[in-house]
Amino acid sequence: MNQPATPLAKDTSKLDDVLLAMDVVDTLRHREQLVLSELDAGAREAALLARLKEIYAAQGIDVPESILKEGVKALEERRFQYEPPKPSLSVTLAKIYIARGRWMMPAVLAVIAAGSLGAAWHLGVAVPERQRAEAARIEIADTLPSEIGRLHDAVMGVALEDAARLKADAFKAEGERAIAASDVKAARAARDALALLQQDVSAVYEVRVVYGPGEARSGVFRIPEDVPGGRNYYLIVEAVDPNGVLVQVPVTSEEDRRSARVTRWGQRVPEAVFQSVADDKGDDQIIQKSVIGRKSAGYLSPEFTVETPGGTILEW
C-alpha cells in the first residue's frame, strides 16, 4: 500500500532573512546619528557592522553578518523607505478619492440643493413665463381682436348720437394699432375702454338730488378763484337706474380736471335753481322735484329738466 505523501515544510529562511534585513534598516534609521557619524566620517563598513552586532547582541539577538550587510545595502538603496509619489493628475485624483468621506456628502447635498433651486426656478419662473408669453400671443392674435370687434359692434348697434360712435371708432382704431404692434397692454386698454363705453351708452338712469335721513346737505356753493366774490352753486345728485340701483358714471371735476367713475357728484346749476330746490326741501325736508335729469339708452349724457351750465365737482 502506498504511503500518503508527507507535506513538504515551507522554507521560511528567505522570509526570515528579509525580515531581519528590514529590522536592520529600521535600527539604522532609529540610530540616525550613528549612521551619519560613521559614514560621514568615512568609517569602514566593518566598523559599522561591528557596531550593529553590538546593538543586537545587547538585545540578545544574533544577526548574521550577511543580513547586516544586506540591511546596510538596503538602507543605502532606500529599499524599505517610503518615497511619496511626485505630484501628478493621477496622484491628485487618488487623494481626492481617498478623502471622499469628507467631501462626498457636502458635494451630494450641494448637487441636490442646486437641482432643487434649478427645478424651483424652472417651475416658478421659466414655465410661468412661457405660459404668460403663450397666453399673450394667443390674446393678441385672437382674443383681443375678437373682443374689440364685438364691443365696437355693440356700441354702434345702440348708439344714437355721433359722439358715442366717434368714441367707439377711436377706441377701435387704438386697439388695432396696438394689435399690429403686438402691444398687449395697449390693446387691453382699448378693449376695456370700449367695454366702459358700451356700458355708458346702454345705461338708463335718473339724476336725483339727494335728501332724507343721513344726508347732511343737498347742495353746496363754491367761491371760484377767478371770480372773487362770486359763487358757483351745485346740487348733490346721484344716478339711479329703474330698479333703484346706483349707477357709476364718468364725471370730471371742473375744479382740478380729475376724472372718476362715481355714483354721486355735484352738478352745477344757476342760483335760481339752487334756491328753488332749497325752498322745496325747507318746508318738510323732502324734495318733491328731486329728479333733475334722465339718461336714455343710446346717449352718453343725461338730459336735464333744469337749467345747468354743465360743470361738475367730485368733492364738497
C-alpha positions in Angstrom: 0.0 0.0 0.0 1.3 3.4 -0.9 2.1 5.6 2.0 0.4 9.1 1.8 2.9 11.7 0.7 4.3 13.8 3.6 3.6 17.5 3.1 6.8 19.4 2.4 7.6 22.0 5.0 7.7 25.5 3.7 11.1 27.1 3.5 10.9 30.2 5.7 14.5 31.0 5.7 14.1 33.5 2.9 11.3 35.3 4.7 13.3 35.4 7.9 16.3 36.9 6.2 14.1 39.6 4.7 12.5 40.4 8.0 15.9 40.6 9.7 17.2 42.9 6.9 14.2 45.1 7.4 14.8 45.2 11.1 18.4 46.2 10.5 17.3 49.0 8.3 14.8 50.1 10.9 17.6 50.0 13.6 19.8 52.1 11.4 17.0 54.6 10.8 16.4 54.9 14.6 20.1 55.3 15.1 20.4 58.0 12.5 23.2 59.8 14.4 25.3 56.6 14.4 24.9 56.3 10.6 25.7 59.9 10.0 28.8 59.9 12.3 30.2 56.7 11.0 29.5 57.1 7.3 30.1 60.8 7.1 33.4 60.4 8.9 34.5 57.8 6.4 34.4 54.8 8.8 34.8 51.4 7.3 31.8 49.2 6.7 33.3 46.6 9.0 33.3 49.1 11.9 29.6 49.9 11.2 28.8 46.2 11.0 30.6 45.6 14.3 28.6 48.4 16.0 25.3 46.9 14.7 26.3 43.5 16.1 26.9 45.1 19.4 23.4 46.7 19.3 21.7 43.4 18.5 23.9 41.5 21.0 22.8 43.9 23.7 19.3 42.9 22.9 20.2 39.2 22.9 19.8 38.8 19.1 22.4 37.1 17.0 22.2 38.5 13.5 24.4 37.0 10.7 26.8 39.4 9.1 25.3 38.7 5.7 22.0 40.0 7.0 23.6 43.1 8.5 25.3 43.8 5.2 22.0 43.3 3.4 20.4 45.8 5.8 23.1 48.4 5.3 22.8 48.0 1.5 19.1 48.2 1.6 19.3 51.5 3.6 21.7 53.0 1.1 19.4 51.9 -1.7 16.4 53.2 0.3 14.8 49.9 -0.5 12.4 49.8 2.5 11.9 53.6 2.7 8.6 55.1 1.6 9.0 57.6 -1.2 5.9 59.8 -1.6 4.8 59.9 -5.3 5.6 63.0 -7.2 2.7 65.4 -7.8 0.6 64.5 -10.8 -3.0 64.3 -12.0 -3.3 60.7 -11.0 -1.9 61.4 -7.6 -4.3 64.3 -7.1 -7.3 62.2 -8.2 -6.2 59.4 -5.8 -6.0 61.8 -2.9 -9.5 63.2 -3.8 -10.8 59.7 -3.9 -9.2 58.8 -0.5 -10.7 61.9 1.1 -14.2 61.2 -0.3 -15.6 60.6 3.1 -15.0 64.3 3.9 -16.2 65.9 0.6 -18.7 63.5 -0.9 -21.7 64.2 1.4 -21.4 68.0 1.2 -21.0 67.6 -2.6 -24.1 65.4 -2.8 -26.0 67.9 -0.7 -24.8 70.8 -2.9 -25.8 68.9 -6.1 -29.3 68.3 -4.5 -29.6 71.9 -3.5 -28.6 73.1 -6.9 -31.0 70.7 -8.5 -33.8 71.9 -6.2 -33.1 75.5 -7.0 -33.0 74.7 -10.7 -36.3 72.9 -10.5 -37.9 75.7 -8.4 -36.6 78.3 -11.0 -37.9 76.2 -13.8 -41.3 75.6 -12.3 -41.7 79.0 -10.6 -40.2 81.3 -13.2 -39.4 79.7 -16.6 -42.6 77.7 -17.0 -45.0 80.5 -15.9 -43.1 83.0 -18.1 -43.5 80.7 -21.1 -47.2 80.3 -20.2 -47.7 84.0 -20.0 -45.9 84.6 -23.3 -48.1 81.9 -25.0 -51.2 83.4 -23.4 -50.2 86.9 -24.6 -49.5 85.5 -28.1 -53.0 83.9 -28.3 -54.6 87.0 -26.8 -53.0 89.4 -29.2 -53.6 87.1 -32.2 -57.2 86.0 -31.5 -58.9 87.1 -28.2 -58.3 90.8 -28.3 -59.2 91.4 -32.0 -62.4 89.4 -31.5 -63.4 91.3 -28.3 -62.6 94.7 -29.7 -64.6 94.0 -32.8 -67.6 92.6 -30.8 -67.6 95.6 -28.4 -67.3 98.1 -31.2 -70.3 96.5 -33.0 -72.3 96.5 -29.7 -71.7 100.3 -29.2 -72.6 101.1 -32.8 -75.7 99.0 -32.5 -77.1 101.0 -29.6 -75.6 104.5 -30.1 -78.0 107.2 -31.1 -75.5 110.1 -31.3 -72.4 110.9 -33.2 -70.3 111.5 -30.1 -70.7 107.8 -29.0 -70.0 106.5 -32.5 -66.8 108.6 -32.8 -65.6 107.4 -29.5 -66.2 103.8 -30.5 -64.3 104.3 -33.8 -61.4 105.9 -32.0 -61.0 103.2 -29.4 -61.3 100.5 -32.1 -58.5 102.2 -34.1 -56.3 102.4 -31.0 -56.8 98.7 -30.4 -56.0 97.8 -33.9 -52.8 99.8 -33.8 -51.8 98.1 -30.6 -52.5 94.7 -32.0 -50.4 95.4 -35.1 -47.6 96.4 -32.8 -48.1 93.4 -30.5 -48.7 95.8 -27.6 -50.9 93.6 -25.4 -51.2 96.3 -22.7 -52.4 99.0 -25.0 -54.8 96.6 -26.8 -56.3 95.6 -23.5 -56.7 99.3 -22.6 -58.6 99.9 -25.8 -60.8 96.8 -25.2 -61.6 98.0 -21.7 -62.4 101.5 -22.9 -64.9 100.0 -25.4 -66.4 97.9 -22.7 -67.0 101.0 -20.5 -68.3 103.0 -23.5 -70.8 100.2 -24.2 -71.9 100.3 -20.5 -72.3 104.1 -20.5 -74.2 104.2 -23.8 -76.5 101.4 -22.8 -77.2 102.8 -19.3 -80.6 104.1 -18.3 -80.9 106.2 -15.1 -82.3 109.3 -13.4 -80.3 112.1 -11.9 -81.8 112.7 -8.5 -80.9 115.3 -5.8 -80.1 113.5 -2.6 -82.1 114.1 0.6 -83.5 112.3 3.5 -82.2 110.9 6.8 -78.4 110.8 7.0 -78.0 113.3 4.2 -76.3 116.4 5.6 -76.8 118.5 2.6 -78.4 118.5 -0.8 -76.3 121.4 -2.3 -73.2 123.4 -1.8 -71.7 126.6 -3.2 -68.1 127.5 -4.1 -66.3 130.8 -4.5 -64.2 130.5 -7.7 -60.7 131.7 -7.6 -61.0 133.5 -10.9 -64.2 135.4 -9.8 -63.6 137.0 -6.3 -66.9 137.5 -4.5 -68.7 135.2 -7.0 -70.4 131.9 -6.3 -70.9 128.6 -8.1 -73.9 126.6 -7.0 -74.0 122.8 -7.1 -76.7 120.3 -6.3 -75.5 116.9 -4.8 -77.0 114.3 -7.1 -76.7 110.6 -7.8 -77.5 108.3 -10.7 -80.3 105.7 -10.0 -81.5 103.1 -12.5 -85.1 102.0 -12.9 -84.6 99.3 -10.2 -83.3 101.8 -7.7 -79.7 100.6 -8.1 -77.0 103.3 -8.1 -75.1 103.5 -11.4 -71.4 104.5 -11.8 -71.0 107.3 -14.4 -67.9 109.1 -15.6 -67.5 112.6 -14.1 -64.8 115.2 -14.5 -64.3 117.9 -11.8 -64.2 121.4 -13.2 -62.0 122.4 -10.2 -59.0 120.2 -10.8 -59.9 118.3 -14.0 -59.7 115.0 -12.1 -61.9 112.3 -13.6 -63.5 109.3 -11.9 -66.4 106.9 -12.2 -68.8 107.7 -9.3 -72.5 107.3 -8.3 -72.7 110.7 -6.7 -71.3 114.1 -7.7 -72.0 117.8 -7.6 -74.0 119.2 -10.6 -73.6 122.9 -11.2 -76.8 124.9 -11.6 -77.8 128.5 -11.6 -78.5 130.2 -8.3 -82.2 130.3 -9.0 -82.4 126.5 -9.5 -80.3 126.0 -6.4 -82.6 128.3 -4.3 -85.8 126.6 -5.7 -84.5 123.2 -4.5 -83.6 124.7 -1.2 -87.1 126.1 -0.7 -88.6 122.7 -1.8 -86.7 120.9 0.9 -87.0 123.6 3.5 -90.7 123.1 4.3 -90.7 119.4 5.1 -87.1 118.2 4.4 -88.5 116.4 1.3 -87.6 117.5 -2.2 -90.7 116.9 -4.3 -89.0 117.5 -7.6 -85.8 115.7 -6.8 -85.3 114.3 -10.4 -83.5 116.9 -12.4 -82.4 114.7 -15.4 -82.8 111.4 -17.2 -80.3 109.4 -19.2 -81.7 107.2 -22.0 -80.0 104.3 -23.8 -78.0 105.3 -26.9 -76.7 108.6 -25.4 -73.6 109.4 -23.3 -75.1 112.1 -21.1 -78.3 112.7 -19.3 -80.9 115.3 -20.5 -81.6 117.7 -17.7 -85.0 119.1 -16.9 -83.5 122.2 -15.2 -81.0 124.7 -16.5 -77.4 123.7 -15.9 -74.1 125.1 -17.2 -72.8 121.6 -17.2 -69.9 121.9 -14.7 -69.4 119.1 -12.0 -67.4 118.5 -8.9 -66.3 115.4 -7.1 -65.6 116.7 -3.6 -67.6 119.1 -1.3 
